[in-house]
Amino acid sequence: MSSRVDPLADTGQDLHRFVDAYAEHFGDDLLVVREPVGRDQDVTALVWALAAEGRHPALKFERVQGLDSPLVTNLFASRERVGRMLGGVAAAGIHAEYQSRSRRMVAPREVGGGAVTEVVQSEGFDLTTLPTIKHFATDRGPYITNAVVVAEDRDAGIGNVSYHRSMLNGAQTLGTSLHSRGHLWRMFQAQAERGRPLPVAMVIGAHPLFMLAAAARLPYGVDERHVAGGLFGAPLEVVRTPRYGIAVPAHAEFVLEGVIDPEAKSEEGPFGEFTGYSSDRSTNNLLRVQTLMQRRDAWLLDVVGGNSAEHLNLGRIPRESEMVEKLRERFPGVTAVHYPSSGTHFHAYVALRQSRPGEARQVMLGLLGWDPYLKTVIAVDEDVDVMRDEEVLWALATHFQPHLDVVIVEGLPGSALDPSASGVGTTSRMGLDATRGPGFEGVRARIDAAAMQRAGELLARLSAGHAG
Ligand SMILES: Cc1cc2nc3c(=O)[nH]c(=O)nc-3n(C[C@H](O)[C@H](O)[C@H](O)COP(=O)(O)O)c2cc1C
């Protein structure tokens, strides 16, 4: 049993209570903006300006022009904050904590009602009144970036939850993209082949642990709502949508129930994607919304788009966690794995203690094979801090010989959004072995610990002198 006290544990799977508890206990990590801001790029611009100063606070905007509700964003931009969501683990402990919680799948529990059942409309609603913002100048328009789509296949007894950027295009329709062609796409295709639409429920805004679970990539048939239960350490409380009976978080902000139409297409995109490029690679699906559910005082919970720290963290933390576990099972010498922001989702660094020649190559091939987004993996020795680009690049500069240490595999399926690839075709992948290897003769320039200590003391005296 952990002796940690978790001030965020009892927030009732409710976003508002989570943000209030966060403000109370970690107030210096939540920036509340009371000044009015515009809904066209101002939110994204502030996130970028803060990031340029190395700051990634959670943000709550009280007044966004044209929106009747507050806007919360950037929740996932810092690993320290994600560690707090997971019970107060340090950033370095996130992978282990995420895996141990998410492996403990817990089935959802149906409850009689919740915040999201406060207002339920089956006709006459107008989606254009939903709070939305435009993130980038290059976006086609305002986007829902936190659109978490839940689908159920009752015959097969399975459910799926995944993110799909969405753009309103009418009072009761929206355009969405299934370009990553994951499990929702598979469920949609199966129905489309029979000429049937796929019923879905789109959750917009819920407790951050639900959002983290929704980003998990699991084998087909494993339901992210059970992972949410694992992350919460208690069943996800759900209510059923009125028309199709899809189980959605009872304490969500908004839920849109409807069908993805196999016959219709909807223009959407371009949108600023995780690659840092504006992308119009889209499956252009049309969602016909038949029910709007919402809490009365619903907030807009936004996910910052583009290659923001938030967007990248949300996608990579569950993936890194899974990869570390998988790699360690096979290769106990692996000590750390990191997907750097500089590589969007396409680069990974892996540190290892090599027990036999060639092991680094085998580890890199494992990672390149398991994670379909990866294009480049760099392997380093365990003393290199994979969280820091400059250390990994130093290892590459000094331990690596291009004619000896590169493995390239061609013709594998890649990310549809990689601007350097065709989008529907294949990609090549590369492993760079920047471990020192058996014949390495370099001697590290070293400073004695005692000299470092003297320097530390000198610095302290110099700063005290300044302060005086
Ligand atoms: C913030 C965020 C936004 C995403 N947006 C999209 C999207 O617009 N379209 C898409 O196909 N995948 C998108 N993804 C990726 C899918 O949600 C992801 O591949 C998911 O794991 C697929 O799950 P599934 O295989 O269970 O369907 C996004 C992921 C995140 C974390």
The ligand as an ORCA input file, in Angstrom:
! r2SCAN-3c Opt
* xyz 0 1
  C      -5.654     14.136    -28.622
  C      -5.772     13.087    -29.663
  C      -6.390     13.365    -30.872
  C      -6.543     12.393    -31.839
  N      -7.196     12.673    -32.986
  C      -7.437     11.697    -33.890
  C      -8.220     11.954    -35.043
  O      -8.663     13.057    -35.285
  N      -8.465     10.918    -35.889
  C      -7.968      9.669    -35.683
  O      -8.231      8.776    -36.478
  N      -7.196      9.409    -34.601
  C      -6.938     10.385    -33.699
  N      -6.199     10.143    -32.588
  C      -5.609      8.821    -32.435
  C      -6.575      7.815    -31.972
  O      -7.451      8.226    -30.972
  C      -5.698      6.702    -31.461
  O      -5.014      6.132    -32.517
  C      -6.448      5.677    -30.765
  O      -5.559      5.016    -29.914
  C      -7.071      4.683    -31.692
  O      -7.738      3.867    -30.857
  P      -8.533      2.637    -31.368
  O      -7.550      1.755    -32.080
  O      -9.041      2.080    -30.104
  O      -9.601      3.128    -32.280
  C      -6.017     11.108    -31.615
  C      -5.377     10.810    -30.405
  C      -5.259     11.788    -29.439
  C      -4.594     11.424    -28.144
*
